[in-house]
Amino acid sequence: MQFTEYIVLCAKSLGAGMIALASV
């Protein structure tokens, strides 16, 4: 996996976590 792909994956999971926290 490339470094940029890893960053995008991290950003996506972080965004999903933020949305999950906000919806609680």
N, C-alpha and C positions, 0 to 999 in steps of 0.2 A: 504493500500500500504506500502511496506517496504522501509526503508531509502535508500537502494542501488538502488532500482527501481526508486526512485525519482531522485537520482543523475544521473542515466543513462538517464532518460527522460530529465533532465535539459541539460545534455551534448548534447543530440541529437538536442534539440530545439536551443541551442546555436550554434551548428555547422551549422544548417540550416540557422540561422540568419547571420552568418559570410559569408556563401556562397551567400546568397541573397545580402548582402552588397557589396561583391566583384564583383558580376555580374552586379551591377548597374554602 
